[in-house]
C-alpha cells in the first residue's frame, strides 16, 4: 500500500507545515495522512503524560462512541495501569509494540478483562516522545480485531520511521501546553517521572510502602516472579505481601483488588 513518491513528499510537506500550527487538529491529521501512505491502521490517538496526572488528549480519530471508551474512560483512571503510560513516564523513546512493553500477565489481568478488552483491539503500537522536563507524549496507532495485528514488515517500517515521527512531534509539542495538563485532585501532588509506585493513589489503603508497590504491580499485570524481579526480592516474599494485602483489604482475589482500585478512582473524580 506504499504511496507514490510524489504523494509521499506531499504528505510529508503537510506534516512539516502543520508543525508550525499551534491549534486545531492539523498536525494529527497530516501525520495520519502520511503514516497511512505506508501502513494500514484503524485509529490514531495522541496522549500527553506527566507522571501520574490525568493525561491530556492531544489528538484522536475516534467516533464519539469510540472516544468514550478510548479517551473518557481511559482518562478516569485506567491509564494508571496502561503499559504505554508506564513506558512514557519511564522516558522510553521511539517505536514500541504493546507486546514488547506489557507485563507477563497483562493479558490475563483484571485491567485487561475489565477495561482493555472493551477496545476490541488486535494490536496497539506507539511512537514514544520524551519532551522537555518530565513531559512525554505517545502517538498510538491501533488496529481492530477485524483488521488483525500489524505484520512484521509493517512493524519494521514503522520502527524505521520512528526518528522522523518523534522529531516532528517534538517540533509540534516542545512541551505539553500548560492548559492541557490537568491539575491533580486537591491535596495531591503530581508524581515525578520515576515515581512508579504512585503512593498518593493508594494512600487511602492501610498498607506499607512495599505493599503499595506490590499492589501497583499486581494491577498492572505482573506475575509473582515478575514482581520479585522488579522489587529485587524473592517470590516467596511477594506471596507473603499479597496475602497481607488481601487480608488488610478484606478481599480474596485480584478481581477484588481491581474493584478496590475502581472505588479509589471513582472517589478521586467524584
N, C-alpha and C positions, 0 to 999 in steps of 0.2 A: 504493500500500500504506500510505498515511498512516493513522495511528491516529486514533481519535476523540479529541476534545478532552479528555474525561474520562479516557480511557485514558492519554493523553499526560501529563496532570497527575499521575496516579497513578504512572506510571513515573518521572517526574521527581522526585516526592516520595521514591520509593525510593532514587534516586541520592543525594539530599540527605541522607537518613538514613544511608546507607552511608558517607558521607564521615567520619562520626564514629567508625566502627568501625576498629580497628587490626589486626584479624586476620581470617583467612579470605578467601574469595573474594566476599564480599557486594557490595563496590563494583563489581568487574568484572562480576558477573552483573547487577547493577542497571543498569550503564552499557550492557551489551549489550542488555538488555531495552528500554531507552529508545531506543537507536540503531536497533534492528530495527523499531521502530514507524514509522521514517521511511525507512530504506534497507535493501535486502536485501543480505546478505553471508553468507559461509560460516563464517568464523573470525575470532576476535579474539585478539590477544596483546599483552601489555604488558611491555616490557623496560625496565630502568633502564640508564643509561650513565654511566660516569665515565672519561673518557679512554680508554686502551687496555685497561683492566681488563676481565676477563670479565664480561659483562653479566648481572645477576641477573634472573631471571624473576619478574614480579610477578603475572601472571595469564595463563591460557590457556584455550582451549575445545577443544583437540585431543584426539583419542583417543590411547591410549598409542603406537600405531604411528606416528601423525602427529607426536606430540610428539618422537619420536626424531629425526625429520628437522628439524622446525621449531625445536626447542629444544636437545636434547642435541648434535646435530651442529653446529648453529649456534654454540653456546657454546664448542665446542672450538677455534674459530679463524676460520671463515668470516665471523663478524661483523666482523672487521677489514677486510673488503673490501665490506661492505654499505653502499650509499648512504645508508640510513636511519641507520646508525651514524655516518657522517661528518657528516650533517646535524645530528644530535643533539649531537655534540661541538662543532660549529660554532655551537651555540646558536640554531638556527632555531626559530621558534615558529609555531604554527598548523597549518593543514591543507596537506598536500603529497601529490602523487601520485608514485609511483616514477618515472614517465616524466619528471617535472619535475626530479628530482634525479640520475638515473643519468647517468654519463659517456657520451660519444658512441659508444663501442664496447662499452658494458656488455653488451648482448645478444649480442655475439659473443665475449665474454671467456671465458677458461678457468674463472673463478669461476662464471659463469652456466651454462656447459655442464656443469661438474663437480658443482656444488652446487645452485644456484638452480633449475635445471630439474627437480630431484627434487621440488620443492614442488608442481609441476603447477598453478601459479597463473596465472590470466588477468591479474590485477592485484592490487597491494597499494597501499593508501593509508594515511596515518598522520596522527595528531594529535601534534605535537611540543611538548613541555612542558619548558622550562628550569626547573630547580629552584634551590634555594639553593646557593651556592658554585659548583662546576663540575658538579654533578649535572644530569641530564636524564632524561626518560623519553619513550617513544614508545608510543602506543596505536595499534596497527596493525589495520586491517580488511582482510580478504582475500576474494577471490572466485576460486574454482577455474575451470579451463578450461571445465568443463561449464556453469558459470553465466555465463561471459563477463565482460568488463571492466565497470567502473562506467560508467554513462551520463553524459552531460554534465549532465543535470538532477540526478542523484544527487550528482555531484561538487560542483555549485554549492550544493546543500543542505547537504552536509557542511562545505563551506567556511564557510557562514553559521553553522553550529552550532559551529564551532571555538572561538570565545571561551568559550562555555559549557562545552564539554568540557575545555578547557585549565584553566579556573577550577576545575572540580570536581576534576581530577587534582591540582592544586596544594593543594587543601584536604585530599585524602586522603593525599598524599605531599609534605609541605613540603620534605623531603629524602629521599634514599634511606636506608632503615634501615641502620645500620652492619653488622648481622648478615646483610644481604642483599647486601653488596658484597664480592665475592671478592678476597682479597689477591693481589698479583702473585706470580709464582714467586720463589724465593729469589734474591737478587742483583739483582732488577729493581725498578724504581720505577714507580709509576703515572704515566702520561703526563698532562701538563696538557691543558686543554681545547682549546688551539690547537696542540698538538704533533701535527700530522697525519702527519709523516714516520715517527713511531714507530721511531726509530733503534734502540731497545733490542730490537725484534723482529728486526731484520736485523743485529744486531751480530756474529753468528757468520760473516757473509759478509765477505770481504776487499774491500769496496767503499768508495769515497769517500762523503762525506756527500751529495753531489749524486747519485751513482749510486744510493744508497739511496732518495732521493726519487723518482727515475725508476722504480725497481723497484716502489715502492708504487703509483704512479700507473698503471703498466702493468697491474698485477694488478687494480686497481680497474676497469679497462676504458676508460682514456683512450687516445685515438689520439695519434700523434706530434704533430699540430697542437695538440691539447688540452693535452698535457703542456707544449709550448712556451709556450702562453698562461699556464698555471698557474705556471710557473717563470720566466716572462719571459726566455726565451732563444729562439733561432731553431730551427726544426725540424731543420736540419742538425746542430746541436749535440746535440739529443735522439738522433738516429740514431747519432752517434758514441758517446754514453753507452751506448746499447743494445748496440752492437757490443762495447764494452769489457766490459759486464756479462756478455753471453753468453760471451765469451772467458774471463773470470775464473772463471765458474761452470761452464765446460765444457758448455754447453747450446747448443741450436740454435733454440729456438722458445719462444713464450710457454707452451706446454704444459710444457716443461722447467722454466721459471721457476715455474709453479704447482706442479709436483711438488716443487721445492725448498722452496717455501713450506709445503707439506703436511709435509715432513720436519721443518722447523723447529718447526711447531706440535706435531707428534707428540712431538718431543723435549722440548718445554716441559711437556706434560701427562703424559708417560710416567713 
